[in-house]
Amino acid sequence: MKIAICEDAEFFSKQLAGYANEWAVERNVSVDVFAYETAEEFLEDWNENEDYDIVFLDIIMGTIDGMELANIIRRTNYDVALVFVTNRGEYVGGGYDVLAMHFLTKPAQKEKIFACLDRANQSDRANKYFLVDQQEKVFRIPHADILYVEKFAHNAELVTAKGKHTVRRTMAQLKGELDDGLFVQCHKSYIVNIRRIDSYESSFVTMVNGAKIPLSKNMAKEINKKFIEYGTNKRG
């Protein structure tokens, strides 16, 4: 599990890191904790690879404040857990706008930090990844970030909100690696992420980025079933 802490006060930053490491020991979970004093420092790593599972954010820090940073994160990533830890209660409303998991008051209580980490660790983002090997570099893409996959002759293209990644896989291999119950082959050349469907009609599926993916008649029933199930579970 990869944890980021964006906090310019050293005391609170170390406190959060300490709680995260205590939680990891108690839950027997492997964690990597990264602390940043400014939003700019965080964004240098974030823009390289959006693979954090949870981000703890202060509100008042440097040129880019925590709320602005949260909005930047949400432009390309819908699922990473965001937790504000601050003394500025007037910003609570903004936390709803960026779908924050929680809004905690400093000094944060250990049990509340543990509860946030428990929720993030139970999400599909924290537990399901697709490994990509490109140009001598191996990195992971959370299943939740993948919009759809398009299969070509020998390769496949994974499309995320931020970009595209080409991998060498057969359709059978793709379906095996994306077997988390929320990916459906909607056409002979496409697999779509149910989480990222905006709408669908009789002959195509529209993803959250506006892409229209062809839908085979024999797969329409499965798409409908999965889409309704996912929406029901999210509301629950």
Summary of the structure (lengths in Angstrom):
residues: 236
radius of gyration: 19.1
end to end distance: 25.1
largest distance: 58.6
contacts: 741
relative contact order: 0.10
helix: 40%
strand: 30%
